[in-house]
Amino acid sequence: MVRREHERAVIALERRLGLSSVRTDEAALVAASRDESEAEVVLPAAVVVPRSASDVATILKVCAEHGAPVVPRGAGTGRTGGSAVVTSSIVLDTTSLDAVKSIERADGYAVVEPGVVTGRFHEVCEREGLFFPPDPQSAEWCTLGGNVAENAGGPRALAYGVTRDYVLGMRAVTMQGDELVVGRRTAKGVTGYDMTSLLVGSEGTLAVFTELWLRVIVAPQVVRTLLATFASVHAAGLAVEAVLRAGIVPRCVELLDELCCASVREIDTAALPPDATVALIIEVDGDEARCDALLERLGATLDASHARAVLVAKHGGDRERLWAARKVLSRALRKRAAHKLSEDVVVPRSKLAALLDDVRAISSREAIVMPTYGHAGDGNLHVNLLWNTPDERPRVDRAIRALFERTIAHGGTLSGEHGIGVMKRDFLTLEQSPALVAAQRAIKLALDPRDLLNPHKVLPRISHRAC
């Protein structure tokens, strides 16, 4: 049911922005209500599409005046319900703000709007001989604004870091319609509090981005990819630990367990060797000499770690096939069951093998299929849970809690790149103290006193102040 304050806000927005910017048809509302998570959703009152930064400010100010909550939204590829509509709200769709405004090559940054698709930005940078390292698996669909809101990572984070490491500053608008210009466009700068880092990863709960200043670097000359196969995930986990102990820092190290390897073969029968029970995809970059030296050291270390085989991609086609299969792996796993959840946890890299053993034990105890893949070089695993019938859900919930408890016991964290959203919100206190949660709530209410911007996300739920 649409609340009266929402109806008044929609009417005011139609008057200020025009009817074409405000959608209330059922198809638009359904599409904007959910993301890629299993969050329970309600239909929004409207979907509003800004054409400029000033429109964003108008939308937020009008909604604040009428007490109507707002859910900012990019492409909706999130996995934890960050852009899902969980209480009656108005959706602010930023995908139309999709300009790459400039590439400042001499100063090493780009100015972009939040709706730019990440894969398109990669292409723009590549044409300039530049490189934007963050590479979430949904890069062909997700937007830069969503990446910044979630502090997205991807396989290359091992060598290059996550999105936060490439955000110099931004323009953002608070729920009251006030513009904040934070950060810098210089190589160094420590003026005031680091508001940029605060807003990165805030999941649309503190402000809405209208412009991003992203650091770009010179593209590496050469990229080399190898595939190592193992008899078990435990052996693969120990091999990753051995590589990192040897001081080798690849561009990325990706793990695929038994069921993931089987799913890859269903996509492309030639992508993996038939005897690849478990696989690591490892990539290095740099100049020719550095890559050759790293591949030699990697081969020796993996052989000593009981790899069944170590194969170097012979040409670009081999490399592209491996990564194409890896990028659609999540969707391939989804076909195996009626329901799928993907939990994104991180442990210290020295605890990777131990957490993989824990996943197997939990899967066996709860009788839930839990295929696992992810950025093993970071200790960042995507542990999936597959099930078909409602009576299995209690076992799924127990498995999730057990996974989180084991992750924390190993000194890990509940999310590496997917955020907290609504799906992990009530587990936050497993990792953070009441005092820390209270401090974050104080920051939230300082910027959004009525809790109207993306309410009920990230922090454990409190009663909604606008209702």
N, C-alpha and C positions, 0 to 999 in steps of 0.2 A: 504494500500500500504506500502511495506517495504522500508524504507528510505535507501539511499546508504550507510550512515555511519553504519546502522545496518547490512547491508549485509557484509560490511568489518569486522565488529566485529564478526559476526557469523563465517566467514571464519577463522579469527584469533583464535577463540575459538576452532574450530574443529582441527586446527593444534596443539594447545597447550594441549588440553585435550583429543583429540581423537573423532572420529565420534560418538561413542556410548554414549558420554556424552552430545551431542547436538541434540535435537529433533526438526524437522521442519515439521513433518507430521501434517496434518490438525486435526486429532483426538487429538493429544497432545496439539496443540495450542488452540483448542476450550476448552478443559478441564481446561487448565491453565489460561484462560482469565477471569474467573469469580469466585466469592465466593458465599455465601448464601444471598447476598444482592440483591437489585433490581437495582444496578448500571449499567448504560449503558457502554458497553465494546467494545473494538476492539481486533482483534487477535494480539498476540505478534509476534515478528519476529522469536523467537526461545524460547525453554525451555531448560535451561542448568542445568544439575544435577551434583553437585560436589560430589567427593568421600572423600574429606578431607578438613580441614581448609585451607590448602595451595591452594586447588582448588578454594575456595571461594575468596581468595585474588586475584588469577589470573583472575577470571571472572570479578571482579569489576575493577581491574586495566586495563584490556583489554577494557572493555566497556567505562571506563573513557577516555582512549586514543583515542577512536573513537567517543566520544560524544554520546554514545548510552545509554538512560535511562534504569534502572534496577528496576524490581519489585520483591522484596523478597517474597517467598511464602512458607507456611507450608501446612496444610491440606485443606485450603480454606474454613473453617467453619465460617469465620467472617460474621457479619451482616451489616457492614457499608461500605463495599467496600474497606477495607484496602489492600487487595491483588488482587483486581480487576484491570485489565489492561485498563486504561482509556485514555492512549495516547500510540502511538507506542513505544514498549519497548521490552526488553529481560527479560524473567522470570527466576529468580534464585530459583530453587526448592530445599529446604533444607531437604526434608523428608528422603533422603537416609542417612543423618547424624543422626543415630538413636541408638547410643550406650549409655548404662548406664555404665559409665567408672568405677565408684567406689561408695561405700556407706561407708562414714567415720563415723561409729556409735559413737565412743568415742567423736568426735568433733561435731556431730550433723549436718552433711551436706552430700549431694550427688553431684557428678560431672557427668553431663549428656550432651549429644549433643542435639541440638535444635529440631531434627526430632523425638525424642522419643514421642510416643503417651501417652497422660496424663494418661489414664486408665491403661496402661501397667505399668507406673511408680508407680501408686497407688498400683498395685499388688506386684511389687518388694518391695516396702516399707513395705507392710503388711506382707510379708514373713519374714521380719527382725524384726517384732514387732514395726515398725515405722509408722509414719503418715505424709503425705503431705496434708495439709488441703484444698488448693484451688481445687474446684470441679465444673468446668463449666459443663453445661448440655450436652455439646458435648464431654465429656471426653473420650468416646469410640473411637472418631475419631480425635479430635484436637490434636495438638502437643504442647510440652512445649515451644518451641520457639515462637509459635503464642500466647500462654498464656502470656508469658513475654512481647511480643510486644504490646499486648492489655491491659496488667495489668488485666487479667481475674479475676473474683470473683467466684460466685456460692453460693448456699444456706448456706454453712458453714461459709461464711464471717462474719456473725453476731458475732460469738464467736471468730473466729480465724483470721479474716482479709483477705486481698486479696493477689494476687500473689506477689506484691511488697514487702510485709512483709516477704517473704520467699526467696528472691533473695539476696544472700550475695555478689555476684560478677559475672564476666563473662569475656570471651574473645569475642571480636567483631572486625569486619573489616569495615573500612570506605570506601567510594566510591573510594578513591585514592588507595586502596589496603593496607593501613596501619593497623596493628593490634593494638587494644587497649586492655590492660589488666586492668580491673577496679574492684574496690571493695576489698574484703578481704575474708579470710577463718577463721577468728577469731570471737569470740563472740562480741567483741567491735572493733571500729576503726573509726577515724575521720580525716584521712589524706587527705588533699586537698578537692576540691569540691566533692560533692556526685554525681559522674558520673553514678553510678549504677542506682540511682533513676531517673536520667535524661533519661537513655536509656530504662528503664522499662516503657512501655506505649507509646513509641515513634513511634509505628506503622510502623517500618521498614523505617523510613524517615531519620534516623541519622547514622545507622550502621547495619550490618548483624551479628547476633550472631553465634558463632561457638562452644562455650562451656558455660555451665551455672553451677553456684555453688549454689545449692538450700538447704535451711535450712529444716531439717526434725526433728520431735519431737516424743516422745514416744506415742504410740497409746493409746487412752482411753480404760479402761477395759470394760465398758458397754455403750451401746447406747439404748435409749428408745424413742419410737415414739408415738405420740398421734394425733388424728384427732378431730378437733372441727368444728362444723357446725353452720351456722348462716342464718338468714333470708335475709340479705342484705350485700352488700360490705361495706356500711357505718358502719354497726354494727361490722363487722369483723375488719375494720380499727380502730375503737375505742377500740376494745378488744386488738389489738396489742399495742396501746398506753398505755393501762392499765397495760399490762404485763410488759412493760419496765419501767413504772413509779414505779411499785412495786419492782424494783431492780432485777427482774428475767432476766437472760441472757441465753436463750436457745442456743443450737448449731445452730439452724436455725428456722425460722418462714416463711413458704411459704403460699402465698395467691392464691386461685383459685376462680375467679368470676363465675357467673351463666353459661355462655357459656363454660367456661373452665371445669366446673364440668360435664356438659353434654358431652363434648368431651372425658373426662376421662372415663365416663361410656361406650362410644362407643368402647373404647379400651379394657376395662375390666368391665363387668357389676357388678362385686362384689367388685371393688376397693373402691367405696364410698357408703354410705347408700342412699337409694332411696330419702329420704327427705333432702339430703345435697344440698341446693340451692347454698350456698357459703361455702367454706371450708378453714380452716387453717391446714396445716401440721406442727407440732411443734416437735422438736427433742431435747433431752438433752443427755449429755454424762458425763462420769467420773466414780467414783466407785459406788457400789450398794447403799450405804447410801446417797450419794449426789443425785443420780438419783431419788431415792424414795422421798426424801425431795422436790426436784424440781417439780416432778409430782404432789405431793399433793398441793403445792402452786399454780401451774399452774391451776389445776382443780378448786380450789376455786376462783381464779381470773377470769377465763373464765366463770364460773357459774354466778359470779356477773356482768359479761359483757353481759349477756343474750344469751349465747351460747345455741343453741337448744339441742346439745348433745356433750359430751366429751368422746371419746373412745380411749383406749390405745391398741396399736397393741399387740396381744396376743403372737405372735411368729415371727420369722424371715420372714416367708412366707408372713404374713400380711404387714410387713414393706417393703419388697421387691416389693410387688404388688403396694403399694402406690407410691414408688419412680420410678418404671418402667413406670407407667402411667404418672407421672409428667415429666419424662425425654423426653418422646416422644410427650408431649403436643403441642409443637410448630409445629411439623409435622402434628399432628391431626388437628390443626386449619387451616393449609395450605390447607387441603382437602375441607374446607368449602367454598372456593372462588377461583376464577382464580388468584387473586393477593393478596399478604400479605406483609405488612411491620411490623417490630417489633421495636418500639422505646423504648430505655432503659434510663429511667430518674430516678432521685433521688431527694427526698425532705427530710428536717429534719423529723425525725420520728413523731414528734408532729403534722406535717402537712399531714400525710398520708391519714386520712379520708377526709380532705379537697380536696386533689388532686383526690381521687377516685370520689368525688362528681363532680369535674370539668370534669373528663373524661366522666361521664354520661351526663353532660350538653352539652359538645362538640359533643358527639355521636348523641344526639337527634337533636341538631341544624343543623348539617351537614348531617344527615341521613346516617352516615357511621357506620358500625358494628365495635365496638372497644373492643373486649374481653381483659381482663387484668389479669395478674398473676405476680408472682415474689417474690422477697425476701423482704417481708413486714417488717421484723425486722430491715432491713437497710434503710427502706424508698425507696427501689429500685424496681420500677415497670417496667414490660415489657408490654407496652401498644401496642396492635396489631391493625392494621387497615386492614379490609378485604373489597375487592370490586371486581366487575366482568367486568365492561365495561369501555372503555376509557372516556366516558362522565362523569364518577364519579371522575376521577382523580383530577380535580380542587377542589372538596370538600375534598378529601383526603389531598391535600396540605394545604388547610386552616385549617383542623383539626390538622395537624402536627404542624403548626406554633402556633396555639392556645394552644396546649399542651405544647410546649416549653415555650411560654410566661407565662402560668400559673405556670409552674415549676419554672421558674426564679423568678416570683412574690412571690412564697412561700419560697424563699431563697435556691432553689435547684440548681441542675447541670444537664447539657444536657446528660451526659453519666456516668453510674456507672461502666460498665465492657465491653461494646461492642466497645468502642472507638469512634472516630469522622470519620475517613476514608474520603470518598468522599460524603457520603450521608448526613452528618451533617456539613460538612465543612463550608458551607455558612451561617450557623446559629451560628457559633462560637462567632460572635460579639454581639449576644444577651447576652452572659454571660461575655465576656472578653473585656476589654477596648482596644482601638487602640494602646496605649502604650505597653500593655502586648502582644498583637499580634505581634507588631514590635520587641519586645525583643525576642520572640520565633523565628521569622524569622531570626534574626541576629544569633541565635544559629544554626539554620538549615544551613545557608550559611557559617558559620565558619567551620562546619564539611563537608559540601557538597556544595562548592562554585558555582558549575554550576547547582545545583538543578536537579541532575540526578538520585538520589536514591528515588524511590517511589514518583515521582513528582505528584503534584496536590492533595496531601492528607493532611488532618488535618488542615492546614492553608488556609485561603481564597486564591483563585487562583490569581497568577500573571503570566505575560507572561513567557513562558518557555525559559530559557536563552540558551538552546542548540539548539533551532530550528532556 
